Amino acid sequence: MADFRYVPCPACKGEFMVGEEFFRLTEAYCHCPYCAHEFPVGVAAAAQQAASAAQRQM
């Protein structure tokens, strides 16, 4: 079973799945399936961590 995370696009705020192994590649880029925006995987990781922290505070 593959591990994955939901990450939000910084441009359109749409969430999509990204494989866990993708976060090990520091030079990789995420490609939003909704708006076609490309952004570094580091941005996706930071956004995902912030969303997780917000959920824990609820």
C-alpha positions as CSV (number, residue, x, y, z in Angstrom):
1,M,0.0,0.0,0.0
2,A,1.4,3.4,-1.0
3,D,1.8,6.2,1.5
4,F,0.6,9.6,0.3
5,R,-0.3,13.1,1.6
6,Y,-2.8,15.6,0.5
7,V,-1.2,18.9,-0.3
8,P,-2.8,22.3,-1.1
9,C,-1.8,24.2,-4.2
10,P,-0.5,27.6,-3.2
11,A,-2.2,29.2,-6.3
12,C,-5.7,27.8,-6.3
13,K,-5.9,26.1,-2.9
14,G,-7.1,22.8,-4.4
15,E,-5.9,19.7,-2.6
16,F,-4.4,16.7,-4.3
17,M,-2.5,13.5,-3.4
18,V,1.3,13.4,-3.6
19,G,3.2,10.2,-2.9
20,E,5.3,10.1,0.2
21,E,8.4,9.2,-1.8
22,F,8.1,12.5,-3.7
23,F,9.0,14.4,-0.5
24,R,12.4,12.8,-0.5
25,L,13.4,14.4,-3.8
26,T,14.3,18.0,-2.8
27,E,14.6,19.2,-6.4
28,A,11.2,17.8,-7.4
29,Y,8.2,20.0,-8.3
30,C,4.5,19.4,-7.7
31,H,2.1,20.0,-10.6
32,C,-1.4,21.0,-9.6
33,P,-4.0,19.0,-11.5
34,Y,-6.6,21.8,-11.2
35,C,-4.8,24.9,-12.3
36,A,-1.5,23.5,-13.7
37,H,0.6,25.6,-11.3
38,E,4.1,24.1,-10.6
39,F,5.7,24.6,-7.3
40,P,8.7,23.1,-5.4
41,V,7.9,20.0,-3.2
42,G,9.3,22.0,-0.3
43,V,6.4,24.4,-0.5
44,A,4.0,21.5,-0.6
45,A,5.6,19.9,2.5
46,A,5.5,23.2,4.4
47,A,1.8,23.7,3.6
48,Q,1.0,20.2,4.5
49,Q,2.8,20.5,7.9
50,A,0.9,23.7,8.6
51,A,-2.4,22.1,7.8
52,S,-1.6,19.2,10.1
53,A,-0.6,21.5,12.9
54,A,-3.9,23.4,12.5
55,Q,-5.9,20.2,12.7
56,R,-4.1,19.1,15.9
57,Q,-5.0,22.4,17.6
58,M,-8.7,21.8,17.0
